[in-house]
Amino acid sequence: MSSNRILVLISGSGSNLQAIIDQVHLGQEPGEIVAVISNKADAYGLTRANDANIPAITVVSKGITDRSAYDQALMAEIDKHQPDLIVMAGFMRILTPAFVQRYHGKMLNIHPSLLPKYQGLNTHQRAIDAGDEEHGASVHFVTEELDGGPVILQAKVPVFSEDNAEELAARVQDQEHRIYPLAVKWFISKRLVMSDGKAVLDGHALPAQGYAHD
């Protein structure tokens, strides 16, 4: 494979991980997932990795109250694999500034809202409670600001009056599985970079809402 080494961080079921396995790792793209790391030993995403013959590693966070100590252990494990790109796919930990700085410009995350709306948790219920007519997901570079890095790509879905949070989440997740692998492909094909605090695709800085925003 090429030098485009991808490492994925997870905490749960890993449905976005599966989309990237299917569309990038097992596809015709010049990228390879070299490891999947979870902070939870029972994360189903580790099974997904094993099924695809990808090293599945646990760096357990339970019982470690010092965020810096945990991130140091995580960085030590990550660096063994020398990734070119770190993909956060449902990794439910707030990272320390030292961690973010170490992999500056090399980390992507997906967040279930149309950023800058609804940073943090419970995004689907918050969109329903606000009476929003549209909701969605955003792929962004990771910076020290939680869910605040430059947006690369967004996907929108309608919010229906009868929606509950679970129904809306399912609609959003379907779009996540489309846009996250696409952003990964852009990065590993050298089309996408972060420069001067902006997401840059094919040499052009993207607007605040990312690519193809109307």
C-alpha positions as CSV (number, residue, x, y, z in Angstrom):
1,M,0.0,0.0,0.0
2,S,1.0,3.6,-0.2
3,S,2.2,5.8,2.5
4,N,-1.3,7.0,3.3
5,R,-1.6,5.3,6.6
6,I,-5.0,5.8,8.4
7,L,-5.6,5.2,12.1
8,V,-9.1,5.2,13.5
9,L,-10.1,6.1,17.1
10,I,-13.4,4.7,18.4
11,S,-15.4,4.3,21.5
12,G,-18.5,2.4,20.4
13,S,-20.1,0.5,17.6
14,G,-18.0,1.9,14.8
15,S,-20.5,2.4,12.0
16,N,-18.5,5.2,10.5
17,L,-15.4,3.0,10.9
18,Q,-17.3,0.4,8.8
19,A,-18.1,2.9,6.1
20,I,-14.4,3.9,5.9
21,I,-13.3,0.2,5.8
22,D,-15.7,-0.5,3.0
23,Q,-15.2,2.6,0.9
24,V,-11.5,3.3,1.5
25,H,-9.6,0.4,3.1
26,L,-11.2,-2.3,1.0
27,G,-11.8,0.0,-2.0
28,Q,-9.6,1.3,-4.8
29,E,-8.3,4.2,-2.7
30,P,-4.6,4.7,-2.0
31,G,-5.2,4.4,1.8
32,E,-4.9,1.7,4.4
33,I,-6.3,1.5,7.9
34,V,-3.2,0.5,9.9
35,A,-4.9,0.2,13.3
36,V,-8.2,0.8,15.1
37,I,-7.8,2.0,18.7
38,S,-10.6,2.1,21.3
39,N,-10.7,3.5,24.8
40,K,-13.3,0.8,25.7
41,A,-12.5,-2.9,25.5
42,D,-16.1,-3.9,24.7
43,A,-16.5,-1.5,21.7
44,Y,-18.1,-3.4,18.8
45,G,-15.9,-1.4,16.4
46,L,-13.0,-3.6,17.5
47,T,-14.9,-6.6,16.1
48,R,-15.3,-4.7,12.9
49,A,-11.6,-4.2,12.7
50,N,-10.8,-7.8,13.5
51,D,-13.2,-8.9,10.8
52,A,-11.3,-6.8,8.3
53,N,-7.9,-8.1,9.5
54,I,-7.0,-4.7,10.9
55,P,-5.1,-4.5,14.2
56,A,-7.6,-3.8,16.9
57,I,-6.1,-2.2,20.0
58,T,-7.5,-1.1,23.4
59,V,-6.0,1.7,25.4
60,V,-8.5,1.6,28.3
61,S,-9.5,5.0,29.8
62,K,-11.7,3.7,32.6
63,G,-10.2,4.5,35.9
64,I,-7.7,7.0,34.6
65,T,-8.8,10.4,35.9
66,D,-5.7,12.3,34.6
67,R,-6.6,13.3,31.0
68,S,-3.0,14.1,30.3
69,A,-1.7,10.7,31.4
70,Y,-4.3,9.0,29.3
71,D,-3.4,11.0,26.2
72,Q,0.3,10.3,26.7
73,A,-0.5,6.6,26.7
74,L,-2.7,7.0,23.6
75,M,-0.1,9.0,21.8
76,A,2.6,6.4,22.5
77,E,0.3,3.7,21.0
78,I,-0.6,5.8,18.0
79,D,3.0,6.7,17.2
80,K,3.9,3.0,16.9
81,H,1.8,2.9,13.7
82,Q,3.1,6.1,12.2
83,P,-0.3,7.3,10.7
84,D,-0.6,10.0,8.1
85,L,-4.2,10.6,9.1
86,I,-6.1,10.1,12.4
87,V,-9.8,9.6,12.0
88,M,-12.0,10.1,15.1
89,A,-15.1,7.9,14.6
90,G,-17.2,8.2,17.7
91,F,-14.2,8.6,20.0
92,M,-15.9,10.0,23.1
93,R,-13.1,11.7,24.9
94,I,-12.1,15.4,25.1
95,L,-8.5,15.6,24.0
96,T,-5.8,17.6,25.7
97,P,-4.1,20.5,23.8
98,A,-0.9,18.5,23.7
99,F,-2.6,15.7,21.9
100,V,-4.2,18.0,19.4
101,Q,-1.0,19.9,18.8
102,R,1.0,16.7,18.2
103,Y,-1.3,15.7,15.3
104,H,-2.1,19.2,14.0
105,G,-3.6,19.1,10.6
106,K,-3.7,15.3,10.6
107,M,-7.0,14.7,12.5
108,L,-10.5,14.5,11.2
109,N,-13.7,14.2,13.2
110,I,-17.4,14.0,12.3
111,H,-20.0,15.7,14.4
112,P,-23.8,15.1,14.2
113,S,-24.9,18.7,13.6
114,L,-24.5,21.5,11.1
115,L,-21.6,23.2,12.8
116,P,-21.3,25.7,14.3
117,K,-24.7,24.8,15.6
118,Y,-25.0,22.3,18.5
119,Q,-21.4,21.6,19.5
120,G,-21.2,18.9,22.2
121,L,-23.8,16.3,23.0
122,N,-27.5,15.6,22.4
123,T,-27.5,17.4,19.0
124,H,-30.5,15.6,17.6
125,Q,-32.8,16.5,20.5
126,R,-31.5,20.0,20.6
127,A,-32.3,20.5,16.9
128,I,-35.9,19.1,17.4
129,D,-36.4,21.3,20.5
130,A,-35.3,24.4,18.6
131,G,-37.8,23.7,15.8
132,D,-35.1,23.4,13.1
133,E,-36.3,22.4,9.7
134,E,-32.9,20.9,8.8
135,H,-30.2,19.1,10.6
136,G,-27.2,17.1,9.6
137,A,-23.5,16.3,10.1
138,S,-20.2,18.0,9.6
139,V,-16.7,16.6,8.9
140,H,-14.1,18.9,10.3
141,F,-10.4,19.1,11.2
142,V,-9.7,18.8,14.9
143,T,-8.4,21.8,16.8
144,E,-8.2,22.6,20.4
145,E,-11.7,24.1,20.4
146,L,-14.3,21.2,20.9
147,D,-16.1,20.6,17.6
148,G,-14.7,24.0,16.5
149,G,-12.1,23.1,13.8
150,P,-12.6,24.2,10.2
151,V,-15.5,22.4,8.4
152,I,-14.7,20.3,5.4
153,L,-18.0,18.9,4.3
154,Q,-21.6,18.9,5.6
155,A,-24.7,16.9,4.7
156,K,-28.2,18.1,5.5
157,V,-31.3,16.2,6.3
158,P,-34.9,17.4,6.9
159,V,-36.4,17.5,10.3
160,F,-40.0,16.3,10.3
161,S,-42.6,17.4,12.9
162,E,-43.1,13.9,14.1
163,D,-39.4,13.0,14.5
164,N,-37.9,11.8,17.7
165,A,-34.2,11.9,18.4
166,E,-33.6,8.3,17.4
167,E,-35.3,8.7,14.0
168,L,-33.4,11.9,13.3
169,A,-30.1,10.3,14.4
170,A,-30.7,7.4,11.9
171,R,-31.3,9.8,9.1
172,V,-28.1,11.8,9.9
173,Q,-26.0,8.7,10.3
174,D,-26.9,7.5,6.8
175,Q,-25.4,10.7,5.5
176,E,-22.4,10.4,7.8
177,H,-21.5,7.1,6.1
178,R,-21.5,9.0,2.8
179,I,-19.5,12.1,3.6
180,Y,-16.9,10.8,6.1
181,P,-15.3,8.4,3.7
182,L,-15.3,11.1,1.0
183,A,-13.4,13.5,3.2
184,V,-10.9,10.7,4.1
185,K,-10.4,10.1,0.3
186,W,-9.7,13.8,-0.3
187,F,-7.1,13.8,2.5
188,I,-5.2,10.6,1.5
189,S,-5.2,11.7,-2.2
190,K,-3.5,15.0,-1.1
191,R,-6.4,17.1,-2.2
192,L,-7.3,18.2,1.3
193,V,-5.1,20.0,3.9
194,M,-5.5,22.4,6.8
195,S,-3.7,25.7,6.3
196,D,-3.8,28.9,8.3
197,G,-6.8,27.6,10.3
198,K,-8.8,26.8,7.1
199,A,-9.8,23.7,5.3
200,V,-8.2,23.8,1.8
201,L,-9.4,21.6,-1.0
202,D,-7.6,21.5,-4.4
203,G,-5.8,24.7,-3.4
204,H,-8.9,26.7,-2.5
205,A,-9.9,27.6,1.1
206,L,-13.4,26.3,1.8
207,P,-16.1,28.5,3.2
208,A,-17.2,28.3,6.9
209,Q,-19.7,25.6,6.1
210,G,-17.3,23.6,4.0
211,Y,-17.6,22.2,0.5
212,A,-20.6,22.8,-1.8
213,H,-22.6,24.8,0.7
214,D,-25.5,26.6,-0.9
